[in-house]
């Protein structure tokens, strides 16, 4: 093989690799486009929600118990304050009855 033939083969191979690189770069650019990422997020969220609905329908008691526990966790401080006030009122009422 002459030097010129080897050179032309190397140039041709470089052009092919360059074309493949640009195609890969375009594909990567399309994958990280904001519209594509937004659509992927919507699809995943929809799929997650549908899976959740199916699980809740399969296990309604467990789902209700979990929701009740989460609600109680969120309301723990107001509930604690309520029970403290009730305890003080009951204790004051009992001490008034004993004094009278």
ROMAR-831908 format. One record per residue: residue number from 1; residue in three letters; x, y negated, z negated of N, C-alpha, C in turn. Coordinates in nm, 3 decimals. Layout:
BEGIN
num	residu	nx	ny	nz	cax	cay	caz	cx	cy	cz
NUM	ala	X	Y	Z	X	Y	Z	X	Y	Z
...
This chain:
BEGIN
num	residu	nx	ny	nz	cax	cay	caz	cx	cy	cz
1	unk	0.086	0.116	0.000	0.000	0.000	0.000	0.092	-0.123	0.000
2	unk	0.058	-0.214	0.089	0.141	-0.334	0.099	0.102	-0.433	-0.010
3	unk	0.187	-0.532	-0.030	0.161	-0.634	-0.132	0.035	-0.713	-0.101
4	unk	0.016	-0.739	0.029	-0.103	-0.816	0.068	-0.231	-0.738	0.041
5	unk	-0.233	-0.609	0.065	-0.350	-0.525	0.040	-0.376	-0.516	-0.110
6	unk	-0.272	-0.502	-0.187	-0.287	-0.494	-0.333	-0.340	-0.628	-0.386
7	unk	-0.289	-0.736	-0.328	-0.335	-0.869	-0.370	-0.484	-0.887	-0.340
8	unk	-0.525	-0.849	-0.220	-0.666	-0.863	-0.181	-0.755	-0.774	-0.269
9	unk	-0.710	-0.655	-0.302	-0.788	-0.566	-0.388	-0.801	-0.627	-0.529
10	unk	-0.691	-0.686	-0.577	-0.696	-0.748	-0.709	-0.788	-0.869	-0.709
11	unk	-0.786	-0.949	-0.602	-0.874	-1.066	-0.591	-1.019	-1.020	-0.587
12	unk	-1.046	-0.915	-0.509	-1.182	-0.863	-0.498	-1.231	-0.810	-0.633
13	unk	-1.144	-0.738	-0.704	-1.179	-0.686	-0.836	-1.203	-0.801	-0.934
14	unk	-1.123	-0.905	-0.926	-1.141	-1.021	-1.014	-1.273	-1.092	-0.985
15	unk	-1.308	-1.102	-0.858	-1.436	-1.165	-0.820	-1.554	-1.084	-0.872
16	unk	-1.544	-0.950	-0.864	-1.651	-0.865	-0.916	-1.666	-0.882	-1.067
17	unk	-1.553	-0.883	-1.139	-1.558	-0.899	-1.284	-1.611	-1.037	-1.321
18	unk	-1.576	-1.138	-1.243	-1.625	-1.273	-1.267	-1.777	-1.279	-1.249
19	unk	-1.825	-1.214	-1.143	-1.970	-1.212	-1.117	-2.043	-1.140	-1.231
20	unk	-1.987	-1.026	-1.277	-2.050	-0.953	-1.388	-2.049	-1.036	-1.516
21	unk	-1.941	-1.109	-1.538	-1.932	-1.196	-1.655	-2.040	-1.303	-1.651
22	unk	-2.057	-1.366	-1.536	-2.159	-1.471	-1.525	-2.300	-1.414	-1.542
23	unk	-2.324	-1.294	-1.490	-2.454	-1.231	-1.511	-2.477	-1.201	-1.658
24	unk	-2.374	-1.152	-1.726	-2.386	-1.124	-1.869	-2.409	-1.253	-1.947
25	unk	-2.340	-1.359	-1.908	-2.357	-1.488	-1.977	-2.499	-1.541	-1.957
26	unk	-2.553	-1.527	-1.836	-2.690	-1.571	-1.810	-2.789	-1.489	-1.891
27	unk	-2.766	-1.359	-1.901	-2.856	-1.273	-1.978	-2.850	-1.310	-2.126
28	unk	-2.731	-1.337	-2.177	-2.718	-1.377	-2.317	-2.785	-1.512	-2.340
29	unk	-2.769	-1.602	-2.248	-2.832	-1.734	-2.260	-2.984	-1.721	-2.262
30	unk	-3.036	-1.631	-2.180	-3.181	-1.610	-2.177	-3.230	-1.549	-2.308
31	unk	-3.148	-1.462	-2.370	-3.189	-1.398	-2.496	-3.193	-1.496	-2.611
32	unk	-3.110	-1.598	-2.610	-3.105	-1.692	-2.721	-3.176	-1.823	-2.689
33	unk	-3.252	-1.824	-2.582	-3.330	-1.943	-2.549	-3.436	-1.965	-2.658
34	unk	-3.463	-2.089	-2.696	-3.560	-2.115	-2.803	-3.697	-2.055	-2.776
35	unk	-3.744	-2.062	-2.653	-3.876	-2.006	-2.621	-3.876	-1.854	-2.643
36	unk	-3.768	-1.789	-2.604	-3.758	-1.644	-2.619	-3.752	-1.606	-2.767
37	unk	-3.670	-1.679	-2.845	-3.660	-1.651	-2.988	-3.794	-1.673	-3.057
38	unk	-3.865	-1.778	-3.016	-3.996	-1.807	-3.074	-4.094	-1.694	-3.044
39	unk	-4.094	-1.647	-2.920	-4.183	-1.539	-2.882	-4.149	-1.410	-2.955
40	unk	-4.019	-1.381	-2.969	-3.978	-1.262	-3.043	-4.023	-1.270	-3.189
41	unk	-4.009	-1.387	-3.249	-4.052	-1.404	-3.388	-4.202	-1.385	-3.401
42	unk	-4.278	-1.440	-3.307	-4.424	-1.422	-3.309	-4.460	-1.274	-3.296
43	unk	-4.394	-1.205	-3.204	-4.422	-1.063	-3.184	-4.392	-0.982	-3.310
44	unk	-4.279	-1.010	-3.374	-4.242	-0.937	-3.494	-4.338	-0.968	-3.608
45	unk	-4.377	-1.093	-3.621	-4.471	-1.131	-3.726	-4.607	-1.065	-3.705
46	unk	-4.652	-1.063	-3.581	-4.779	-0.998	-3.549	-4.773	-0.849	-3.580
47	unk	-4.662	-0.786	-3.542	-4.644	-0.643	-3.568	-4.642	-0.617	-3.719
48	unk	-4.571	-0.701	-3.793	-4.563	-0.687	-3.939	-4.701	-0.703	-4.002
49	unk	-4.777	-0.801	-3.954	-4.911	-0.825	-4.009	-5.003	-0.707	-3.980
50	unk	-4.996	-0.655	-3.860	-5.081	-0.541	-3.824	-5.045	-0.418	-3.908
51	unk	-4.915	-0.397	-3.931	-4.874	-0.286	-4.016	-4.926	-0.305	-4.157
52	unk	-4.924	-0.429	-4.205	-4.975	-0.458	-4.339	-5.124	-0.432	-4.349
53	unk	-5.199	-0.470	-4.248	-5.343	-0.447	-4.247	-5.372	-0.297	-4.251
54	unk	-5.298	-0.221	-4.174	-5.318	-0.076	-4.172	-5.288	-0.017	-4.310
55	unk	-5.179	-0.061	-4.373	-5.143	-0.009	-4.506	-5.248	-0.046	-4.610
56	unk	-5.301	-0.168	-4.604	-5.403	-0.209	-4.699	-5.529	-0.127	-4.681
57	unk	-5.564	-0.099	-4.558	-5.684	-0.017	-4.533	-5.664	0.126	-4.580
58	unk	-5.541	0.174	-4.574	-5.513	0.311	-4.619	-5.511	0.320	-4.771
59	unk	-5.465	0.214	-4.839	-5.450	0.216	-4.984	-5.509	0.088	-5.046
60	unk	-5.642	0.076	-5.045	-5.703	-0.049	-5.093	-5.684	-0.072	-5.243
61	unk	-5.685	0.032	-5.324	-5.671	0.016	-5.469	-5.530	-0.032	-5.502
62	unk	-5.431	0.028	-5.440	-5.292	-0.012	-5.465	-5.269	-0.155	-5.419
63	unk	-5.328	-0.190	-5.306	-5.312	-0.327	-5.256	-5.379	-0.427	-5.350
64	unk	-5.496	-0.392	-5.399	-5.565	-0.479	-5.494	-5.488	-0.495	-5.624
65	unk	-5.431	-0.385	-5.672	-5.352	-0.390	-5.795	-5.228	-0.475	-5.775
66	unk	-5.165	-0.461	-5.661	-5.047	-0.542	-5.632	-5.081	-0.689	-5.622
67	unk	-5.192	-0.720	-5.558	-5.235	-0.859	-5.546	-5.271	-0.917	-5.682
68	unk	-5.336	-0.837	-5.766	-5.370	-0.884	-5.901	-5.244	-0.910	-5.983
69	unk	-5.147	-0.821	-5.973	-5.021	-0.839	-6.046	-4.949	-0.964	-5.998
70	unk	-4.947	-0.986	-5.869	-4.881	-1.105	-5.814	-4.953	-1.231	-5.859
71	unk	-5.085	-1.229	-5.860	-5.163	-1.345	-5.905	-5.138	-1.374	-6.052
72	unk	-5.135	-1.270	-6.134	-5.105	-1.290	-6.276	-4.964	-1.344	-6.296
73	unk	-4.872	-1.298	-6.217	-4.735	-1.350	-6.225	-4.732	-1.499	-6.192
74	unk	-4.803	-1.539	-6.088	-4.805	-1.680	-6.051	-4.873	-1.765	-6.157
75	unk	-4.973	-1.709	-6.224	-5.051	-1.786	-6.322	-5.005	-1.760	-6.466
76	unk	-4.886	-1.708	-6.485	-4.843	-1.668	-6.619	-4.834	-1.785	-6.715
77	unk	-4.783	-1.897	-6.673	-4.770	-2.011	-6.764	-4.904	-2.071	-6.803
78	unk	-4.994	-2.097	-6.708	-5.126	-2.148	-6.750	-5.201	-2.049	-6.838
79	unk	-5.189	-1.921	-6.810	-5.256	-1.821	-6.894	-5.196	-1.817	-7.033
80	unk	-5.064	-1.827	-7.042	-5.001	-1.828	-7.174	-5.046	-1.950	-7.254
81	unk	-5.055	-2.066	-7.188	-5.101	-2.187	-7.258	-5.245	-2.170	-7.305
82	unk	-5.329	-2.110	-7.222	-5.468	-2.086	-7.258	-5.478	-1.997	-7.381
83	unk	-5.403	-1.887	-7.382	-5.409	-1.796	-7.496	-5.351	-1.860	-7.622
84	unk	-5.249	-1.946	-7.607	-5.197	-2.017	-7.724	-5.303	-2.109	-7.784
85	unk	-5.374	-2.182	-7.699	-5.480	-2.271	-7.748	-5.591	-2.192	-7.816
86	unk	-5.631	-2.080	-7.756	-5.735	-1.997	-7.816	-5.690	-1.942	-7.951
87	unk	-5.565	-1.901	-7.958	-5.513	-1.847	-8.084	-5.514	-1.954	-8.193
88	unk	-5.473	-2.075	-8.160	-5.472	-2.184	-8.258	-5.615	-2.216	-8.301
89	unk	-5.708	-2.219	-8.209	-5.848	-2.249	-8.246	-5.904	-2.141	-8.338
90	unk	-5.879	-2.016	-8.305	-5.930	-1.907	-8.388	-5.865	-1.909	-8.526
91	unk	-5.737	-1.936	-8.532	-5.668	-1.941	-8.660	-5.719	-2.057	-8.745
92	unk	-5.740	-2.174	-8.682	-5.793	-2.290	-8.755	-5.935	-2.263	-8.803
93	unk	-6.014	-2.198	-8.724	-6.153	-2.166	-8.763	-6.153	-2.071	-8.883
94	unk	-6.063	-1.973	-8.881	-6.056	-1.878	-8.993	-6.008	-1.946	-9.120
95	unk	-5.912	-2.038	-9.113	-5.865	-2.106	-9.233	-5.971	-2.202	-9.288
96	unk	-6.052	-2.260	-9.202	-6.160	-2.347	-9.248	-6.265	-2.267	-9.322
97	unk	-6.296	-2.146	-9.273	-6.395	-2.061	-9.338	-6.346	-2.013	-9.474
98	unk	-6.216	-1.988	-9.488	-6.162	-1.940	-9.615	-6.160	-2.051	-9.719
99	unk	-6.135	-2.176	-9.675	-6.129	-2.289	-9.768	-6.269	-2.325	-9.818
100	unk	-6.368	-2.311	-9.733	-6.501	-2.362	-9.765	-6.579	-2.280	-9.856
